[in-house]
Every structure is written in C-alpha cells, then in structure tokens.
Amino acid sequence: MTLSLRIAPSPTSFRYSPAPSTPSGVGLRPVKQRCRIPNSGVAAKTGFCSGVGGVLDSGKSISGSCVARCSLETVNVSVGEVTEVDKDTFWPIVKAAGDKLVVLDMYTQWCGPCKVMAPKYKELSEKYQDMVFLKLDCNEENKPVAQELGIRVVPTFKILKDNKVIKEVAGAKFDELLSAIEAARSG
C-alpha cells in the first residue's frame, strides 16, 4: 500500500500583487509568502495573486484577484518499505505523516553496524505497516538535521509522534529497537 504525501520542497510560495512600476497596476510581481500543506502542520499551500491583468506561471491569464497554488512535490512513502529522506524532505514527511508513528534510522554509508541493521530494519517496516519507516544518511549534506536531532553515534533510531521524538535507541541494538517500537505503539 502506497501512502502519497505531498510536501513542499521549501516553505515558501509566491504571492502576486500589482507591480508598482506599471500604469494602473497592470502586471504582477512575485512576493514570497509562507506555504502550508493542509492537515500536515507544514505552514498555506495557497499563495495569492491580484492585479488587473497578467499571466501566471501556469499560463493562465488573470484579471482581478485570483489564487495561485504553491508548487508542491509528491513523495511516495510506501507502507511496508523504508523511505530514504534528506535534509529537505525529512521534516515535511514527518509532518505529513500526521498521527502515524515515524521510525527514523540515522546511519552512514561507512558504518558496519548500520549495514548489519539495515535488513532487520527493513523487516520491521514490513511487519509494522501502521508506521512510517525512514532512513537518513548522516553525511555532510544532511548534517543540519542530524545535529538538530542530537545524533552522537550511528546507527541511531528515533521514534517520532506528532513531530516530536518520543523514543531513541543509540547503537545497533535490535532488541531495544523492537521494544521501543512496541512501547511507542502501545503508549
């Protein structure tokens, strides 16, 4: 079963308003505005535009005021599978998961214990189909997320609910991870 989550690659959209340099407000100029995905906790999916005339990126002509949609990407997070995330997709996916538990495997490519845990982690994702399983490579590019989550060793597993870490297992401790998942599910 595939769970499609819509995420915004950045938390901004564009609001269009009359350009001051044009006579009688004809023309548009982009103004950044916060963007939100409904029911996800991520900032309004909708941007606004106004003006007497002009053309949006979609090619639609506008007259008066209208609504322009924020550009969104769709990420398929399959239940029963592990989804690779990065610094740009991690938090939007966690927020889009809503009240589902999210299990995060924080690993590195060079880590031996991480490689040992990978197939076991995949088995857990197949067993617990009511949860979202993610993997984050703690490389230089994803360092901001790793630091934000306070990673000290790899692998580290974090269990999140409602955008907050509720359980953590540091190290390749499969039995502890299994116990943490069970505790999170029952609590």
Secondary structure, DSSP 8 states (H G I E B T S, - for coil): -EEEEEE-SSSEEEEEEE-TTSGGG-SEEEEEEE--BTTTTB---EEEEEEEEEE-TTS-EEEEEEEEE---EEEEEETTSEEEE-TTTHHHHHHHTTTSEEEEEEE-TT-HHHHHHHHHHHHHHHH-TTEEEEEEE-SSTTHHHHHHTT--SSSEEEEEETTEEEEEEESS-HHHHHHHHHHHHH-
